[in-house]
């Protein structure tokens, strides 16, 4: 595990939280896609005679869905970052996101 953490760091940098956070953020999308694909394989690939073809079908289906979704997410993030450069937009956006976060936690608290 430690070797994987060190491999994520840029060369010549000390081990600190900020460098690890940025390294994980850069690789986070790919890791999420791998976890989703492995979960799909575990859930849907049955142990039958056609196991190999089942694995290839599920992998192709995951790629067919994940690549466009990642592209849309990338375009959304790029356009949102341009919009959030203006401080007049950033503050209401942050308050809205905070309210949505509290609203998403409220059902758990009052269950």
N, C-alpha and C positions, 0 to 999 in steps of 0.2 A: 504494500500500500504506500509506503513512504517513497519508494522509487517512482511510483506513478505521480505522486504529488510533486516531487522534484522535477520530473520530466515536464510537468505543466509550466514550470517557471521559466521566464526568459533567462538566457545565459548571463551570469555575473550578477544576478539579483539576489538579495537576501530573502530568507523565508519569512514573509509577513502576511498578514491577513489581506491587505489590499491587493498584493500581487497574486495571491491565490484566488481571490474573488474575481479579478479580471480574467485570469486564466480559465477558471471554470465557466465564466460567462461566455467566453469566446468559444468554448467547446460544448456548452450546455445543450445547444440545439441538436447537435449530432448525437450526444449521449442520450437525450430524450428519445430520439428516433430509434436508436438501437434498443432501448428498453421497451419501447412500444412494439417493435417488431418481434423481440423475444417473447413478450407477453402474448402476442397474437399466435406465435408458433406453439407456445405451451398450451394455449387454450383451444386452438382449432385443429392442430395437426394430430390426427389420430394415429395410433400405432396399428397400422393396417398394411396390406401389401403395397399400396401406392403411397407410402410415406414420403419418398423422395419427391415425387411429383406434387404431393400436397404441400411440402415445404417450399418448393419453388413457386407454386401458385400463390401461397400466402405472402412470400417475400416480394413477388412482383406486385401483388395487390397493395401491400404496404408502401412500396416505392411509388406506385401510381398515385396513391393518396397523399403521401408525405411530401413529395417534391412540390406539387402545386400549393399545398397548404403552407409550406415554409416560404415559398415565394410571395404569397399574399401577406404573410406575417411580416416579411422583410419590407415590402412596399408600404404596408401600414406603419411600421416603425419609422421608416425614413420620412414619410410625410408628416407623422406626428412630431418627430424631432424638429423638423423645420418650423412647425406651428408653435412648438413650446419654447422657441428661442425668445419670444416676446414675453417679458415679465407680466404684462397685463393679461396674458392668456394662461401663463403658468400657475398663478395663484388660484384662480377658480378651478383649474384642472386638478390641482393638488387637493383642494377642499372636496371636490366631487369624488375623487378617488378615495379619499379618507372616509367620506360618508358611505360610499359603496362597500368599503371594507368593513365598517362597523355594521352595516345592514346585513352583510353576509355572515357575520359572527353572531348576530342577535338571535337567530333561530336556535343555535346551539346553546346559548346561555339560558333561553327561556323554554327549553324542552322539558 
